[in-house]
Amino acid sequence: MTTHLYQVPHCAQQAMSAESTPLLGDAVPIFRELIDSWEKTMKAAPSLTPFLELGLTWTSKYTDRMNNTMAYAVAMCQYHEFK
């Protein structure tokens, strides 16, 4: 379980850096997967909850900023039009 804990953010980071110019439209789904995975891990391994809650606090701050920025909404609309 501990190895999985480290793989989740690593995979998210790898996905974001896979392209020479990552697209903003990719960031939101990747970030959502990271959050979902950590929430599932908290249920499966309650002893890791304090550590994961700390990470989720930071992801929550980031998603709050995304939700309050029109650039993300515009990028998501344009991204899905061209994909």
C-alpha positions, 0 to 999 in steps of 0.5 A: 500500500505504501508503494501505491501511495508514492506511485499516485503523485508520481504518475500524475507528474509523469502524465503532466510532463509527458508532452513538451508543452503540457496542455491546461486541459489535461491538468484538470482530469489528471488532478481529479484522478490524483484526488480520487485515488488518494480518497480511495486509499484513505478508505482502504488504509485508514492509517495513511489518512493523516498523510493523505489529508495533508496532500488533499489540503494542498490539492483543495487549495489548488482546485479552489484557485482553478475554480475561481479562474476563468482561464481554466474554464476557457481552456477546458472548453477549447481543449475538448473542441479540438480533441 
